[in-house]
Amino acid sequence: MKDKSNKSLERRLKDAIEANGLSVTATAREIGVTHGAVYRWLIGENHIAIRHRKSVEDFISKAAEYNKRVSPLYAKSILNDESKMKCIIDYLSRPKNKYELVRLYKLALKDQNDKSRS
C-alpha cells in the first residue's frame, strides 16, 4: 500500500506535468531521473524514492511559480514586440528552460486550433 504523502506527491507531479504540457521525458530530464521512473510514478507502479523527493518537490514548485508568472494573455501581448520576443527566445533556448518553450508553444497551438474551430 502506498504512503499517503507519496500519493499526494505523485498527484502533484502529474498535475504539474499536465499544466505545463510536458512530456514524461522532459519531466525526467528536469528531475534528473529516467523517463521510465517518472512513467512508473505516474501510473502508480512505483513509489517516489526518498532520494528523489526533493528534486520532485523542486520541479513542482518551479512549475507552479512559472504558472503564476506567465499567463497566456501576457505571452500573447508580447508576440508583437520583436525585441521582447528575441529576449524570450534566447531565455527559453537555454537547456534548463526548454520545457517553458514547449508549454508556450502548445498553448499557442491550442489557441490557434480553438480560433479555427470558431
N, C-alpha and C positions, 0 to 999 in steps of 0.2 A: 504494500500500500504506500502511496506517495505521501510525503510530508506536505502539510498544507502550505507552508512557505514556498516549497518548490513549485507546487501547482500555481500559486499566485505569481511567482517569478516567471514561469513558463507562459502563463496567460498574458502577462505584461509584455514579455518579449514578443509574443505573437501579435499583440496589438500594435506594438512599435513597428514591427516589420510591415504590417498591413497599412498602417497610417502613412508610412513613408514610401510605400510601393517598392520595397526592396526584395531582392531575391534571397534565397537561403544562402547562396554562395557569397553574395555581397555582405550579408549579415555575418557570416562565419569569418570572413576576412577582417571585418571591423572588430570582432570579438577576439580573434586570434585562435580559432579552432577550425576543424574541418567542417565542410558543408554537411557531411553525414551526421556529425554530432548535433548540429543545430536542427536538422531534419528529425532526428530521433527525439530531441527535446520537444519539438513542436507536436509530434504525433503521440507523445506520452510514452514512448518506448523506453527512454532512459531518463534518469534524474539529471539535473544540472549539478555537476560535481562542485564541491566546496571551493576547489581551486579556480573555478571559472565564474563563480557568483559575482565577484567584484567587477570583472570585465563585462558581464551581462548587465549588471546594475548601471555601470558607466555608460554602456551603449543605450540602455533605455532612457537614462537621464539626458544624454546627448540628443536623442531623437525627440524627446518631449520638449527640450529647450528650443530645438530647431523649429518645431511646430509652433511654438509661441512667437518666435522671432519673425518668421517668414510666412505671411499669409498669401494665398493665391492672388488676392487683389493687389497687394503690394508688388508681387512678382510681375503681374501684368502691367502695372503702372510704369515700370522701368524699361519695358521692352522697346519703347520708342526713343530712349536716350542711349545713343551709341557709346558714349564714354562710360556710363554706368554698366552697360552690358559687357564691355571689354573687361572691366574690373571683376565683374561677377564671373565671367567665363574663366578668367585667369585663376580666380579663387577656387572655383568648382573643379578646375582641371587638376588641382593638386590631388595626389593619390588618396589622402585621408578624407577628402570632401566629395569624392565621386558619387557617393550614394545620394547626396543632396542634388546633384545634377540629374541623376536618374529620376528622382522624385519629382523635380520640377518639369522634366521632360514628359513624364507620364501625366502630370496634371494638365499640361498644355495639350497633349493628345486627347485626353478625356474631354476637355473644354471644347476642342475642335470638333470632336465627334458629337457632343451634345448640341452644338450650334448647327451642324449639318443635318441633324435629325429634326430640328425645329422647323 
